[in-house]
Structure formats: structure tokens, C-alpha cells
Amino acid sequence: MQVRDVGGVEAIITWSRATPHVNIVKNGCLPALVAYLGAQPMPDRVQNMADGLLELLRKENKPHNKRVAVCYRNVDGVVEFAPMPALTRIDHDGGSLTNITTVL
């Protein structure tokens, strides 16, 4: 996963005006953006959130532009991380995920 290195007790959840698009920091690691959607969100909400956050970081165009994760609890109460095909598909050109004219 693209944010695994910010796990552990040294990670801090924070927000500042200087870095408004990231909320997890840890010394020695690039910052990350993690969104928790609660219990059993609708599948389209999960996908829309993942695409929107990736687009936000893409437009910001900083070194942490792929450091994003979306998580939620499934029906059994287990935390799951949403798949993000734009980060793993070799045929994605890095363009907008929210533009309906973009071909994936």
C-alpha cells in the first residue's frame, strides 16, 4: 500500500494551512492523505472518494501526490482499504480521474 510507511505510533494526525491536503505525518516519511469513511459506505462513495482525493493530490503536484488511502469498516467490522486502480494500472496515463472525457 502507498502509505504503509506512515503506520505506527510515531505517525501524527494533523492539519495545517501550509499543507492542507495531507493529514498524516511521520518523521522521515513523505506526508499522506488518509480518509476514513465509517462503517459500510456505499461502493460508489468509496470509489468517488478515492478518485477525488487522488485528483486533489495530482493537481497539487507535490512529491506526495500518490500518498493517499481510503479506508472503511466492512459488514464484519474489519477495516478495509479501498482499491485504487489508478495507482496500480499500467495503462493509466496519470491524467484526471474526475474528468468524464478521460479514458481509463
Residue pairs with C-beta under 8 A, 6 or more apart in sequence:
1 69
1 81
2 32
2 66
2 67
2 68
2 69
2 84
2 87
3 24
3 32
3 34
3 67
3 68
3 69
5 26
5 29
6 24
6 25
6 26
6 29
6 31
6 32
6 67
8 26
10 26
10 27
11 24
11 25
11 26
12 24
12 25
12 26
13 23
13 24
14 23
14 24
14 25
15 23
19 31
21 33
21 56
21 57
21 60
22 31
22 32
22 33
22 64
22 67
23 32
23 33
23 34
24 31
24 32
24 33
24 34
25 31
25 32
30 63
30 64
30 67
31 64
31 67
32 64
32 67
32 68
32 69
33 53
33 56
33 57
33 64
33 67
33 68
33 69
34 68
34 69
34 70
34 71
35 49
35 53
35 68
35 69
35 70
35 71
36 71
36 72
37 45
37 46
37 49
37 70
37 71
37 72
38 72
38 73
39 72
39 73
39 77
40 72
40 73
40 74
40 75
41 72
46 70
46 72
46 82
47 82
49 70
49 82
50 68
50 70
50 82
50 83
50 84
51 86
51 97
51 98
52 97
52 98
53 68
53 70
54 66
54 68
54 84
54 86
54 87
54 97
55 96
55 97
55 98
57 64
57 65
57 66
57 67
57 68
58 65
58 94
58 96
58 97
66 87
68 84
69 81
69 82
69 84
70 81
70 82
70 84
71 79
71 80
71 81
71 82
72 79
72 80
72 82
73 79
73 80
74 80
85 92
85 104
86 92
86 97
86 104
89 104
91 104
92 104
95 102
96 102
97 104
